[in-house]
């Protein structure tokens, strides 16, 4: 899967509030499907579907511990998305800085023109 595909999968997975809540829980430590399902008013199979989306996106992994499959937060894909956003944030901030300078210049020119 290319980086672009990874980013698409990451952002698509994180678009859902339930999956973001699951990620927030897993950021505190691994948990079983039952533990992850507990705070939600949805079925365990629905939670499992959410987990599959997160797993396909590379945001979580599932281990095998006796008879349970604990889920773990995987930071690498999230780091890739963060790196992508940071790269564009610098460009956006540069654009805003240039706009601020332009607006200040326009304000000065308007002030000079009104004094004449």
Secondary structure as GFF3:
##gff-version 3
##sequence-region A 1 116
A	DSSP	alpha_helix	3	14	.	.	.	ID=ss1
A	DSSP	alpha_helix	17	27	.	.	.	ID=ss2
A	DSSP	alpha_helix	33	37	.	.	.	ID=ss3
A	DSSP	alpha_helix	44	56	.	.	.	ID=ss4
A	DSSP	beta_strand	60	62	.	.	.	ID=ss5
A	DSSP	beta_strand	71	73	.	.	.	ID=ss6
A	DSSP	alpha_helix	75	115	.	.	.	ID=ss7
###
